[in-house]
Amino acid sequence: MRPSALISALACAAALSACAASTKPTPTAPPAPALAAPKAKAPSPAPAPTPAAKVADRSDATCGLASWYGEKFRGRKTANGEIFDPDKLTAAHKTLAFGTVLIVEHEGAQVIVRINDRGPFIEGRVIDLSRAAAAKLGFIEKGVAEVCFAPEKPKA
């Protein structure tokens, strides 16, 4: 080996060993600034429940005066042969088939009733409701109220 090559090799070895033996920390890049964690978004509020569709807006709705009947008729047979119970959600109508289920609405309140009797027999009234149905609609005290009703399941 030539002396100049030997000197170069020794110089490189010395330089490398000096680096390896050094206890001085090697400079490093400064740490990156800490990124703020993205703020958690507040959970979205649940969508508001869709209010029941207004019965009066339906094409198959009937609107007019309703009355109610109760204790005086308790225990009597209705037109379809059932025993009348004013605590059940039932109604009387002049022409609807027995067993027809209706949604009845008064001032935003709704109740579901089943036709089991005939009536009303007072001119200008469109339906007679049981005391329980009238109570749910909030017109016990008034006795008579403007209502709208339609079959529970609209005709397709």
C-alpha positions as CSV (number, residue, x, y, z in Angstrom):
1,M,0.0,0.0,0.0
2,R,1.3,3.4,-0.8
3,P,2.2,5.7,2.1
4,S,-0.3,8.4,1.0
5,A,-3.1,5.9,0.9
6,L,-2.1,4.6,4.3
7,I,-2.1,8.1,5.7
8,S,-5.5,8.8,4.2
9,A,-6.9,5.6,5.6
10,L,-5.6,6.3,9.1
11,A,-6.9,9.9,9.0
12,C,-10.4,8.6,8.1
13,A,-10.2,6.0,10.8
14,A,-9.1,8.5,13.4
15,A,-11.9,10.9,12.3
16,L,-14.5,8.2,12.5
17,S,-13.3,7.0,15.9
18,A,-13.3,10.5,17.2
19,C,-17.0,10.8,16.3
20,A,-17.9,7.5,17.8
21,A,-16.1,8.3,21.1
22,S,-17.6,11.8,21.4
23,T,-20.0,12.2,24.3
24,K,-21.2,15.5,23.1
25,P,-24.8,15.3,21.9
26,T,-25.2,15.9,18.3
27,P,-27.4,18.8,17.5
28,T,-30.9,17.8,16.4
29,A,-33.7,19.8,14.9
30,P,-35.8,21.6,17.5
31,P,-39.0,19.7,18.3
32,A,-41.9,20.7,16.2
33,P,-44.4,22.9,18.0
34,A,-47.1,20.7,19.5
35,L,-50.2,20.9,17.5
36,A,-53.3,21.5,19.5
37,A,-55.5,18.5,19.3
38,P,-58.6,19.4,17.4
39,K,-61.4,20.3,19.7
40,A,-64.1,17.7,19.9
41,K,-67.3,19.1,18.5
42,A,-70.2,19.1,20.8
43,P,-72.6,16.4,19.8
44,S,-75.3,17.6,17.5
45,P,-78.6,17.7,19.2
46,A,-81.0,15.0,18.1
47,P,-83.4,16.1,15.4
48,A,-86.6,17.3,16.8
49,P,-89.4,14.8,16.6
50,T,-91.6,15.3,13.7
51,P,-95.0,16.4,14.9
52,A,-97.9,14.3,13.9
53,A,-99.3,15.4,10.7
54,K,-102.4,17.6,11.1
55,V,-105.5,15.6,10.5
56,A,-107.2,18.7,9.0
57,D,-104.6,18.8,6.2
58,R,-105.5,15.3,5.0
59,S,-107.8,15.0,2.0
60,D,-109.9,12.3,3.7
61,A,-110.5,14.4,6.9
62,T,-113.9,15.3,8.2
63,C,-114.2,18.4,10.5
64,G,-117.1,19.5,12.6
65,L,-118.6,19.5,16.1
66,A,-118.0,16.5,18.4
67,S,-119.7,15.8,21.6
68,W,-119.1,13.1,24.2
69,Y,-121.2,10.6,26.1
70,G,-120.4,8.7,29.3
71,E,-121.8,7.4,32.6
72,K,-125.4,7.6,31.6
73,F,-124.7,4.9,28.9
74,R,-122.2,2.8,30.9
75,G,-123.1,-0.9,30.6
76,R,-125.6,-0.5,27.8
77,K,-125.2,-2.2,24.5
78,T,-123.8,-0.2,21.6
79,A,-125.1,-0.5,18.1
80,N,-122.5,-3.2,17.3
81,G,-123.5,-5.3,20.4
82,E,-120.5,-4.3,22.7
83,I,-121.2,-3.1,26.2
84,F,-120.4,0.6,26.4
85,D,-117.5,1.6,28.6
86,P,-116.9,5.4,28.8
87,D,-113.3,4.7,29.9
88,K,-112.4,3.2,26.5
89,L,-111.4,5.1,23.5
90,T,-114.4,4.6,21.3
91,A,-116.8,6.7,19.2
92,A,-120.2,6.8,17.5
93,H,-120.6,7.8,13.9
94,K,-123.7,7.7,11.6
95,T,-122.2,5.8,8.7
96,L,-118.6,4.6,9.2
97,A,-118.2,0.8,9.5
98,F,-118.0,-0.6,13.0
99,G,-114.3,-1.2,13.9
100,T,-113.1,1.7,11.8
101,V,-110.1,3.3,13.6
102,L,-109.9,7.0,13.5
103,I,-107.4,9.7,14.5
104,V,-109.4,12.6,16.1
105,E,-107.7,15.9,16.6
106,H,-108.7,19.0,18.7
107,E,-106.5,22.0,19.2
108,G,-103.3,20.0,18.4
109,A,-104.2,17.0,20.7
110,Q,-104.8,13.7,19.0
111,V,-106.5,10.5,20.1
112,I,-107.1,7.2,18.3
113,V,-110.7,5.8,18.7
114,R,-112.6,2.9,17.3
115,I,-116.2,3.1,16.0
116,N,-118.5,0.9,17.9
117,D,-121.8,2.8,18.0
118,R,-124.2,4.9,15.9
119,G,-124.7,8.6,16.5
120,P,-124.6,11.5,17.1
121,F,-128.3,12.1,17.0
122,I,-128.1,15.9,17.4
123,E,-128.1,18.0,14.2
124,G,-124.8,19.6,13.4
125,R,-122.6,17.1,15.2
126,V,-120.3,14.8,13.2
127,I,-119.1,12.4,15.9
128,D,-119.8,11.3,19.5
129,L,-116.7,10.4,21.5
130,S,-116.5,8.4,24.7
131,R,-115.7,10.4,27.9
132,A,-112.1,9.0,27.8
133,A,-111.5,10.2,24.3
134,A,-113.0,13.7,25.0
135,A,-110.8,13.9,28.1
136,K,-107.6,13.2,26.1
137,L,-108.7,15.9,23.7
138,G,-109.4,18.3,26.5
139,F,-113.0,19.2,26.0
140,I,-114.8,17.5,28.9
141,E,-115.8,20.8,30.5
142,K,-117.0,22.4,27.2
143,G,-119.0,19.3,26.2
144,V,-118.8,20.1,22.5
145,A,-115.7,21.0,20.5
146,E,-114.6,21.5,16.9
147,V,-112.6,18.4,15.8
148,C,-111.2,16.9,12.6
149,F,-110.9,13.1,12.1
150,A,-109.7,10.7,9.5
151,P,-109.0,7.0,9.2
152,E,-105.9,6.0,11.1
153,K,-104.4,4.5,7.9
154,P,-105.1,6.8,4.9
155,K,-106.4,5.2,1.8
156,A,-103.7,4.5,-0.7
